[in-house]
Amino acid sequence: MQAPNRKLRTRLIFCVIAIASQIFAQNNANQALLEEANKFFQAQDWANAAKAYEGITKKDPANFQAWNRLGSIFHSSGKYDKAAAAFEKALAINPNGPVVQYNLACAYARLNNNDRAIEVLNKLAPSGVFQPEQISADADFAGLQNDSRFKEVLAQAQKASRPCTAAPEFRQFDFWIGEWDVVSNGSGQPAGKSSVQLMLGDCIIFENWTGVLGVNGKSFNIYNTAEKQWRQTWVDDRGTFTEYAGEYKDDRLEYYAESAGPNNQPQKLRMTFFKQGADRVRQFGELSTDEGKTWSTQYDLIYNRRK
């Protein structure tokens, strides 16, 4: 009884090896076809590239790259119906491919199938992958410009790609943006100059400070949505590094920080920005060495908008 079992196991092993060899050979053949198709595509030989990719999709219907490339070729050739069909195949294989979604919407827009184009764009816009300016300027969407639904798509793309622009919390500290001449409050003596700019998708309020006494520094300010508070990082040419956290209320932003004073004595810092009209901001800095029970003035500055 043992000999037949041994023969059966041997036959099974040979069958497995044969099947594995066939799969390996097929994979190598498919890879060779794909490399050839890619060469035609890179050379912009659209006719041969299309034939090559079509051959791949017949042998391997789940080949995402082949369907995607076919869609691009057909679109470039003005065969928008075939492009849409190919992109639909690619999207079925990879439903989360933003580039494929975008190109599919382009193809349907060219076919004047505005409903399907808008449907695809509505799914894509909240991802924030594409800027509204890019979508609006794309010639493929020329026929959608007067469609109110297209304007809604652009608004979604704007909100997703630039969330700081749409969120009101990020705009609380905008009163500090500008070019300023800074003086000491009370005496009116020049203290420095400050350039405060909005940057990085309207998320960061960035200060460039040049002090009369030679201290130059920069600060980065952002609203932290997770903590629901403002954050500032201050650095200067004296090696100072301070992290502030604060809150906006009643036209003022109040920051707090902790630092080490003389002999490493712990101390608290309070820095308050007051909006005093359209062209004036007060920055008031205070220091406490008794856990915030009492405070002493460090500086009191007035920012006057440069005319």
C-alpha positions in Angstrom: 0.0 0.0 0.0 2.9 2.4 0.6 4.4 2.2 -2.9 1.2 3.6 -4.7 1.0 6.4 -2.1 4.6 7.3 -2.8 3.9 7.3 -6.6 0.8 9.5 -6.0 2.8 12.0 -4.0 5.5 12.1 -6.6 2.9 12.8 -9.4 1.3 15.5 -7.3 4.6 17.2 -6.7 5.4 17.1 -10.5 1.9 18.6 -11.2 2.5 21.4 -8.7 5.9 22.1 -10.2 4.4 22.1 -13.7 1.6 24.5 -12.7 4.0 26.8 -11.0 6.3 26.8 -14.0 3.4 27.7 -16.3 2.3 30.6 -14.0 5.9 31.9 -13.8 6.2 31.7 -17.6 2.8 33.4 -18.1 3.8 36.2 -15.7 7.1 36.7 -17.5 5.2 36.9 -20.8 2.7 39.4 -19.4 5.5 41.5 -18.0 7.3 41.5 -21.3 4.1 42.7 -23.1 3.6 45.4 -20.5 7.2 46.7 -20.9 6.7 46.7 -24.7 3.4 48.6 -24.3 5.1 51.1 -22.0 7.9 51.8 -24.4 5.3 52.6 -27.2 3.5 54.8 -24.7 6.6 56.7 -23.7 7.5 57.3 -27.3 3.9 58.6 -27.9 3.4 55.9 -30.5 -0.3 55.8 -29.7 -1.4 53.3 -32.4 1.0 50.6 -31.3 0.6 51.4 -27.6 -3.2 51.0 -27.9 -2.8 47.6 -29.6 -0.3 46.5 -27.0 -2.5 47.5 -24.0 -5.6 46.1 -25.6 -3.7 42.8 -26.0 -2.8 42.9 -22.3 -6.4 43.6 -21.2 -7.6 40.6 -23.1 -5.1 38.3 -21.4 -5.4 40.1 -18.0 -8.7 41.9 -17.6 -7.8 43.1 -14.1 -4.6 45.0 -15.2 -5.2 48.5 -13.9 -2.3 50.1 -15.6 -3.3 48.8 -19.1 -6.9 50.1 -18.8 -5.7 53.5 -17.4 -3.1 53.9 -20.2 -5.7 52.9 -22.8 -8.0 55.6 -21.4 -5.3 58.2 -21.7 -4.5 57.2 -25.3 -8.1 57.3 -26.4 -8.6 60.6 -24.8 -5.5 62.1 -26.5 -6.9 60.8 -29.8 -10.3 62.3 -29.3 -12.0 59.0 -28.9 -13.8 60.0 -25.7 -16.3 57.2 -25.7 -13.6 54.6 -25.7 -11.6 56.7 -23.1 -14.6 56.7 -20.8 -15.1 53.0 -21.1 -11.4 52.3 -20.4 -11.3 54.6 -17.4 -14.5 53.0 -16.0 -12.7 49.6 -16.2 -9.7 51.1 -14.4 -11.8 52.7 -11.8 -13.7 49.4 -11.1 -10.3 47.8 -10.4 -9.1 50.7 -8.2 -12.0 52.8 -7.0 -9.8 55.2 -5.0 -7.6 56.4 -7.9 -8.0 60.2 -8.0 -6.2 60.7 -11.3 -8.4 58.1 -13.0 -11.5 59.7 -11.5 -10.4 63.1 -12.8 -9.7 61.7 -16.3 -13.0 59.9 -16.3 -14.8 63.2 -15.6 -12.9 64.8 -18.4 -14.0 62.2 -20.9 -17.6 62.4 -19.9 -17.5 66.2 -20.1 -16.1 66.0 -23.6 -19.0 63.6 -24.4 -21.4 66.3 -23.1 -22.5 63.8 -20.5 -22.6 66.6 -17.8 -24.6 64.5 -15.3 -22.0 61.7 -15.2 -19.1 64.2 -15.2 -20.5 66.1 -12.3 -21.2 62.9 -10.4 -17.6 61.8 -10.7 -16.3 65.3 -9.8 -18.5 65.4 -6.7 -16.9 62.3 -5.4 -13.4 63.6 -6.2 -13.6 67.2 -5.0 -13.7 66.5 -1.3 -10.4 64.7 -1.5 -8.6 68.0 -2.0 -6.2 66.4 -4.5 -6.9 68.9 -7.2 -6.9 72.7 -6.9 -10.1 74.5 -8.0 -8.0 76.7 -10.3 -6.7 73.6 -12.1 -10.2 72.1 -12.5 -11.7 75.5 -13.7 -8.9 76.1 -16.3 -9.1 72.6 -17.8 -10.3 72.8 -21.4 -12.1 69.5 -21.0 -14.6 71.2 -18.6 -15.3 74.2 -20.9 -18.8 73.0 -21.4 -19.5 72.9 -17.7 -18.5 76.5 -16.9 -22.1 77.7 -16.8 -23.5 74.7 -14.9 -24.3 75.7 -11.3 -23.3 72.2 -10.2 -19.8 72.8 -11.5 -19.5 75.9 -9.4 -20.5 73.8 -6.4 -17.7 71.3 -7.3 -15.2 74.2 -7.4 -16.4 75.4 -4.0 -15.9 71.9 -2.6 -12.5 71.6 -4.1 -11.6 75.0 -2.6 -12.7 74.0 0.8 -10.9 70.6 0.7 -7.6 71.8 -0.8 -7.5 75.0 1.4 -9.4 74.1 4.6 -7.8 77.0 6.4 -9.4 79.5 4.1 -12.9 78.2 4.8 -12.6 77.7 8.6 -13.4 80.9 10.5 -11.1 80.0 13.4 -8.1 80.4 11.1 -9.1 83.9 10.3 -9.2 85.2 13.9 -5.7 86.5 13.9 -5.8 88.1 10.4 -5.9 91.6 12.1 -2.1 91.2 12.6 -1.3 90.7 8.9 0.4 93.6 7.3 3.5 95.8 7.2 4.1 97.5 10.5 6.2 100.2 12.2 6.5 99.3 15.8 6.9 101.7 18.8 7.0 101.5 22.5 3.6 102.1 24.0 3.6 105.4 25.9 7.0 106.8 24.9 6.5 106.3 21.2 10.1 105.4 20.7 10.8 103.2 17.7 11.1 99.5 18.7 11.4 97.8 15.3 9.6 96.8 12.1 7.5 93.8 11.4 6.3 92.1 8.3 3.4 89.7 9.0 2.3 87.5 6.1 -0.3 84.9 5.4 1.2 81.8 3.8 0.9 78.0 3.2 -2.7 77.9 2.0 -3.8 80.7 4.4 -2.9 78.4 7.3 0.2 80.1 8.7 0.5 83.7 10.0 4.3 84.3 9.7 6.1 87.2 11.3 9.5 88.7 10.3 10.7 90.9 13.1 13.6 93.4 12.9 14.3 95.0 16.2 15.9 98.4 16.8 18.2 96.9 19.4 19.5 94.2 17.0 17.3 91.3 18.0 15.8 89.7 14.9 13.3 86.9 15.0 10.5 85.0 13.3 7.2 83.5 14.6 4.9 80.9 13.1 1.3 81.1 14.2 -1.4 78.5 13.4 -4.8 77.5 14.8 -4.6 73.9 16.0 -7.9 72.3 15.2 -7.2 69.2 17.4 -6.5 71.3 20.5 -8.9 74.1 19.5 -6.3 76.7 20.4 -3.7 78.9 18.7 -0.1 78.0 18.7 3.0 80.2 18.1 6.6 79.1 17.7 9.1 82.0 18.2 12.8 81.8 17.3 15.4 84.6 17.1 19.1 85.3 16.4 19.9 85.1 20.2 19.0 81.4 20.3 15.6 81.9 21.9 13.0 79.3 21.2 9.5 79.6 22.8 6.3 77.7 22.2 3.1 79.5 23.0 -0.5 78.3 23.2 -3.4 80.6 23.4 -7.0 81.5 22.8 -8.8 84.2 20.8 -11.6 86.2 22.4 -13.1 89.6 22.1 -10.7 91.0 19.4 -7.6 89.8 21.3 -5.4 86.7 21.2 -3.8 85.7 24.5 -0.8 83.4 24.4 0.8 81.6 27.3 4.2 79.8 27.6 6.6 78.4 30.2 10.4 79.0 30.2 13.4 78.9 32.4 14.6 82.2 33.9 17.8 83.1 35.7 19.3 80.1 37.5 16.8 77.9 35.7 14.0 79.4 37.8 10.6 78.4 36.2 8.6 81.3 34.9 5.4 81.9 33.0 5.0 84.2 30.0 1.8 85.9 28.8 1.7 87.7 25.5 -1.5 89.4 24.4 -2.4 90.9 21.0 -5.1 93.5 21.0 -6.9 94.6 17.8 -7.2 98.4 18.1 -8.9 99.3 14.9 -7.9 98.5 11.3 -4.4 99.9 11.4 -3.2 99.4 15.0 -2.3 96.4 17.1 -1.0 96.3 20.7 1.4 93.5 21.8 1.7 93.3 25.5 4.2 90.9 27.1 4.2 89.9 30.8 6.2 87.6 33.1 5.3 85.7 36.2 7.7 83.9 38.6 5.0 82.8 41.1 2.8 80.5 39.0 0.7 83.3 37.6 -0.3 84.9 40.9 1.3 88.2 39.9 2.6 89.6 36.6 5.2 92.2 35.6 5.5 93.9 32.2 8.2 92.7 29.9 7.3 94.9 26.9 4.4 97.0 25.6 4.4 97.6 21.9 2.2 99.4 19.4 2.1 98.2 15.7 1.1 101.0 13.3 0.3 99.9 9.8 2.8 101.3 7.4 1.1 103.6 4.8 
